[in-house]
Amino acid sequence: MAAKKELLNPGQKAPRAGTYEVVGARGAKTGRTAKAKRGGSLPPTPKKGQKYVFVPKAKPKAKAKAKPKAAKKTKKTAKKRK
């Protein structure tokens, strides 16, 4: 079960710096966002009853490690081994 997201009111101080998404009175996403600094107040929402939810940054996916290429045998390396 996912943790409940903290709803913040307009004018309330932002607990973290970053992007905040505007959600409707029932918690539905509106598609609008606002940026706030830590300790700064959140801006007014477009409609009455809307609130803000913090949007965490997306973490970059881990890159798959490339397999090292095997050394190609050439005439020069073949002669050196003999």
N, C-alpha and C positions, 0 to 999 in steps of 0.2 A: 504494500500500500504506500503510495507516495505521501510525502510530508505536505501538510497544508501550507499554501503560500500565504505570506503576510500581506494583507491589504492595507495600503496607505492612503490617507486622505489628502486632497489638494491642500497646500500650505504647510503640511507636516514636514519635519526635517527628514532628509534622506539618510538612512542608516549607512548606506554604501554609495560610492561613486559609481556611475554607470547609467545604463539605459533602463527606463521604466516604461512598461506598457499600460495603456489605459484599458481598463476592463469595465464592462457595464454593471448595472446594479445587481444583476444575477450572476456575475462572474464571467460572462461571455467576452471573448476578445473583440476589440473594436478595430484593431489594425493601426491605431495611432500610438506613437511613442514619444517620450520626452527624455532628455538627458539631464542629470542632476549631479552636482558634486556632493561629496560626503558632508553632511551638516547643513547643506543648502536646502531651501524650501522648494517643494514640488510645485509646479505651475498649476493654474486653474484648469479644470477639465472642461471639455466642450459642452457637456450636459450635466444636469443635476443628478446626483446619486452615483456618478462614476468614481472609480478609485484607481490606484496604481498598484502594479505588481512588478517587482524587480525581475529583470531578464538577465540571467547569467551569460557570460561570454561562451561561445562555442569553443570547445577544446579541439585543437587540430588532431587529426587522426595520426596514429603512429605509422611511419613509413615501414614497409616490409624491407628487410635487409636483403640486399642483392647478393647472390652467390658469387664468390670470387671465380673469375674465369681461369680455366686451366691454361697453362703455358702451352703455346703451340710449338710443335716440333718443326724446326727448320733445318735446312742443310747445315748451317753454321753450328747449331747446338748439337746436332748429331755427330759432327766431326770432332767437336770438343770432348764429347763423352768417350770416344774411342781411344 
